[in-house]
Amino acid sequence: MNVATYDRTAVPTANTLQNLAELGGRVLLSGLFLLSGVGKLGAYSATAGYMASLGVPGALLPLVIATEVLGAAAIIVGWNTRIVAFLLAGFSLVSALLFHNDFANQIQMVMFLKNVSIAGGFLLLVAHGAGRLSLDRRAAK
């Protein structure tokens, strides 16, 4: 095939794949928080009781729900991504330390490591931003 006649529009470019991967990564990383926050609304009293049983005031539950739902939405659309990702990384680490610190229980250890891994994903967003398909990019133009 002659290079001069090669139609580059017929094949997704590396930039297109990168843009879609960034968007998909943000959606997948945030989906857990969105579902978790909405789930806490449906099990409000049980969640508040669980928090209280571990020494965390149930009165903080509205803040937790707002952090999860609004933070997830911000990351998905790519709004103030670096700031929100930094806050959600901290939230993930604090949650790991408060709620998943029984390392004798293998499930709790896995949950702890899950939260730490999620914090790592958010720190990558802090370092690299939301990418091209984001409100951050639109605002920068």
ABEGO torsion letter per residue (X at the ends): XBAAABBAAABBBAAAAAAAAAAAAAAAAAAAAAAAAAAAAAAAAAAAAAAAAAGBBAAAAAAAAAAAAAAAAAAAAGBGAAAAAAAAAAAAAAAAAAAAABAABAAAAAAAAAAAAAAAAAAAAAAAEAEABBAAAAAAX
